Each structure stands twice: as C-alpha cells, then as structure tokens.
C-alpha cells in the first residue's frame, strides 16, 4: 500500500518498510501530558530540568493554571500544523497528504484535536495472517511479530488473535471519526486496477497499480510464497482444524463483516 501511495502529492519517507512515523513520534511526546503526576515517582520537576534528557513523563507538578487534557489537545493541533509546514517546506512539489502506518493512539489524538484524516483500513483473512506469520518465522529462523521463545503454539495463537481483534475494533472506531476506505489484501492482489482506481478517486490523486507490486530483493525478503496469488488461502493446508475453529470463534463476527466466511 505504501508503494502504491508513492506519488509526488503524498509525503512520507520512501524507506522500506515505510515505518518512519513522524506523527507517531509527536503522539508519543504529547500522550503523557494529561497523565496523572505521581510526586513519589521517578519523573519530577528536578528530573525535567537536570535529569536524563531521554526520560519523559506527565507535567511534573499539579497543574492549577490550565487543564492538562485541553493542553494536550491544543498541542496536537499545533504540532500537526508544524509537521505539515515542515513537510511542505522540505518538498519540492505541492503536497496534499502525509501518509503513515497508523500505530498506537495516533488516530484517536487526531480525532480528539478535530484533525480529519483519510484512513485506509487494510485487512486480510486472519487465518492467512497466522499462516503467513508462521511461514515468515520459519524462513528467518527466529520468532517475530511479538512471539517470545517461551510461548507455545497455543499461547501465541491466543496472543495474535487477541491482537487482531483489537486492531479490527480500532478500525470500527476509526470509521466513526474519519473518512475511511476498506481494502482487502485479497482484492488488491486479484484486481489491483479496480482497487487503485477507487483509492485514487477517493484521494483525488492519480495512482498507478503497478506501483503496488513488490518485486526484486524487497519481495524476496518479505514474501513467503512464490507469488501474492499463491499466498491466498494457504491456511487451508497450514492450520489445524482446531486452530481454524479458535480463530473463527474469536474473530467470526469481524471476519464476516469484512467478507470472510468463518469456519467451524
């Protein structure tokens, strides 16, 4: 998706895997502003003035001249403006958007500050997600995607399914606050031209479906199938019936909402 959005009107760092999150950085800075101050904790006024410059926390005293939540909301609004101006000042072409993989509470902070975003909700059959994670771990020879060495297969399945449920719930919340488009992995693989035309019309920019195709070293490093088409439905041979049933039990309602037929 980030490769597809690689057009002059959209700003983001063109560095694979496209996870230089400028607004995510700002969100991390402002989030503690309205947290409760603990005078017995490690973060104090003295620490703020003379301590470790990498330490950060809430306002290190009990504020009586402003509302910390209002301060956070206004800070988000002004920091976004500063980010937009910096991006525009650095770019050699007029910009319409800044693109970022959403992470943490960044969308909630934007909505709270009254900043509208266009959100592309990317989904994939959860059963293929689990299958792909396992294939990638086997390919690399070590665990990733939040799995630790002490997790059994069952433990990790519960963990990753719970994570997907939170992400799908977050997509529903985003739909209430922002202008959203749903893009299914299977659709962009099978009919990239149709998906690209829809997104381009929605964004008001000209997109090229060929940009979405991973090729060369990037594909070799990222893919676990010989082609994107062959990655669809691999769960049918990689997952046990019990695992498929468990995924459908937890995610069945969301799967059906996004057009996937739940099993079991």
N, C-alpha and C positions, 0 to 999 in steps of 0.2 A: 504494500500500500504506500509506503513512504517513497519507493521508487516511482510509483505511478504519479505521486504528487510533486515530482521533481520538475517543476516548471518555474520560469522566472518570477511569476507573481506571488509565489509562495516561499517564505523564508524558513529555512532550517538548515542545520549543518549536514552537508552531504557526506557523512562519515558513517560507514556501516558499523554496527547495526542501527544507526539513526536514533541513538538514545542520549544525545546531548540535550538535556531538558532544562532550558533556561527558565521557563516558568515554574517547573518543578523545584528549581533552586530557590526562586523567590517564595514559593509556597512554604518551603522548609524554614525560611527566615521568619515569615510572619506568623506561622501557626502558633508558636509559643506565646505570642503577645498577650493573649487573653486567658492563658492558663493561670491557675491559682499559684500564688507565690508562697513558698514554704520557707519561713525565716530560719528554720533549722537545717535546710538543705544545703547542698554544695554551691548553689548559684545565688550569690549575694551581690550587693552594690560594690563591695570591695573586689569581688571576683570580676565583675563587669569592668571596673576601672583599671585594675592592676593584675588580673589573673591571666590564665591561659587564653590566648586570643581565639582558640578553636572551640572554647566552651561557650554555650549559649543557652538561654532559657527565657522564662517569662519576665515581665517587668519586675526587677528585683526589689520591689517595695510595694506597699499597699497604696494603689493609686487613689487619690481623692480629688483630682482636678479634671479627670476625664474618665470616660467609660472605656475600658480596655477592648471590649468587643467592637465598639464603634471605631476605635483607633485602628484595630486590625482591618476592618472593612475598608476604611479610607486609605490605609496603607496599600492594600491590594490594588485599589483603583489607581493610585498614583504610581505604584511600581509597574503596573501593566502599561501605563502610558509611557513611562521611562523606557521600558523594554521595547515598545513599539517604535518610539522615536530613535532608539539606538539601532534597531534593525533597519529602519528606513534610512538612517544616516550612513550606514555602512554599505547598503545595497547600491548597486549601480543602475538598478531598474526600479520602477514603481512597484510597490508591494500591495497585495490585497489581503494576504493571510500570513499568519505564522502557524506552522504545523508542529505538533508534538504528540508523542505517545502519552496518553493520559496515565497518570500514576498517582496513587495516594489520594489526597483530598483536593487536588488542583481544580477539578470541575466544580466542586462544592464552593470553593473560595471564589471562583469566577461568578457563579450564580449569586452568591451572597452579596457581592460587590456590584451586581447589576450589569456585569460584562457578558454580553451574549457571545456564544461560541457555536460553531457548527461542529457537530460531533459525529464521527463515523464509527458506528458500533460494529466491530468485527467479530464474527462468531464462526465457530467450526464445530462439527459434530463432536461432543465431548468424548465419545468413545474413541474417535480417531485422535483426539488430543492426547489421551492417555497412551494410546498405541504409539504415537509419534515420540512422546517423551521417553518411553522405554527404548525405542529404536535409537534415539539420539544418545542415550546413556550407553547403550551397547557399542555404538560407533565410536564414542570418545573414550570409553573405558573407565569412566567415573560418573558419579551421580551429579545431577544438577537439578534445576527447577525446584529448589527448596528441599530436596531429599537429603537426609543425613545418613551416615553409614549404619546407625543403629535402628533405622526404620525397616520393618518388614514390608513385603509387598502389600499386605492388607493395610498396614499403618499408613503407607504412602498413598494408597488409593483413597483412603478416607480423607487424608490431608488435601490432596489435589482436587478431589471432588468438592470438598467444602470451599476451597479457594475459588473454583469455577462458579459455585453458587453465589458467592459474594460478588464476583465480577458481573454475573448476569443480573443480579439485583441492582448493582450500580448502574448498569445500562438502563434499566427501567427508571431509575431516579433521574438519569440524565435526560431521558425523553420528556420528563415533566418540566425541566428547566431550560432546555436548549433545543435548537433545531437539529434533529438527528436523522441520519440515514443508516439503515441496516445493510451490511454487506456480508454475505455468507462466503466462506472460503470456497465452498463447492461451486458457487455461482461464478465467482471471478475466475476460477480455473476452467470451467466448462464454457463460459460465454463472456470473456473479458471485454469484448467490444460493447455489449449491452450494458454491463456494469459501468464501464468507463464513460459511455455517453450519458448515463443517468447522473453519475457523480459530477461530470463536467458541467452539465446543465444546471445542476443544483448549486454548484460553487461559482458558476459564471466564469469559468476558465476552460481553455482548450487542453484536454488531456489526451495522451497517446497510450493506447492499450499495450503497445509493445514495450513500454517502459516497465510494466508490471512483471515482465518475465525475468526470472532470475536465471543467469547463465554464467558460465565460466567458474572461476575459483570460488565466488560467493555461493553459487548453487552447490558446488561440490562440498563446501564446508557446512552448509546449512541443511541440505536435503538428506533424507533417509530412504528415499525411493528414487527410481531411475527417472521418474517424471512426476509432475504435480498430479496428473490424472491418476496415476497408479497409487497415489497416497490416499485417495478417497476410498473409504470402506475397508481399510486394512484391519480395522478392529474385528472384523468377522473371522479372521484367522489368527489374530494375536491375543485376543482376550478370551477368558473362560466365560462360560455361561453365567456363573455366579458373579463375576466381575461386571458383566454387562447388566445383569439384573440390579446390582447395587447402584450402578451409575444411573440407571433409569429410575430407581426408587427415589433418589435424592434430587435428580435434575429433570425428571419426567415432564413436569409442567412447563419448565423453561424450554426444554427441547421441543415440545410440541408447539410452543408459541413461536419458535424460530424456524419451524418447518421440518423438524426431525422426528421421525416416528420412534417413540420409546419402545424398548423391548421388555418383556417379562411382565 
